[in-house]
């Protein structure tokens, strides 16, 4: 900006809706960055909604005597009382020059169902939703920070890889999500590191190399090797996972999920993963993966395997005297069930 140009005007009201912490942080950071582009000396203040009074709010949003701009971030706005809701909405109708108000609210998102009032009637619930709708009516710039579905998390990872300057294969995407899970912060960190380590071309081998130990201890490698009939690798992975302290329940859940996913995909018949994804309520990459894993399985074998993982669920939750032995026995039984399907 030249010395003679007019200063850039930033949006005075920002609304961040959702409770996915990484997305909340990024949305707030974008609002702060926009304010700093207009004024590098902008002050940033974070204010929990529970600390707001008429005096406190008046102080932080009052125009500065020295013409200093500021960003005020209101946290946990869904817990606002009726009095604080009134204060914030009154301000939103006539915001101060040089002040950017960023309100972080759990939701619901646009078009979502309103939440029930909090027990005891203290803040939250309908009162919090009144603030949300009031800010929308006041013209707040809205950013979504809601939790993501499986498909959206897959898109998130692809975007993270692209922004880091890389490209990712579909197989690598599935392996990464299996290894890391659903935590967006960890997915973002892993995507960035993989692009750096692989020179930008993130394929299945890069993910396996980077997450070799992690994939094993999450239980997904145990399940994948059992479901595809690799007995030696499945048992080795299971023993390593047990030695490193992975909870028995997580290992049992991974095996059950693999069996049930293959059973559902096999029952749906062959077809385009993208076309099947909607009816199966699975991301396309998971359908494609299950189609590959389902080769060699028949209906009878899958029925047997379903019974095995159902029993395992009870065994790791206290029915068995030795849950580690129950896990190893279940893996052997799943392998046997797959073998019986091929006869």
Helices and strands as residue ranges (DSSP letters): E 13-17, H 21-38, E 43-48, G 49-51, H 54-61, E 70-75, G 77-79, H 82-93, E 99-105, G 119-121, H 125-137, E 141-144, H 150-163, E 167-168, H 170-180, H 184-198, E 201-202, H 204-210, H 212-218, H 220-227, H 231-243, H 248-268, H 273-280, H 284-293, H 299-314, I 315-319, H 323-341
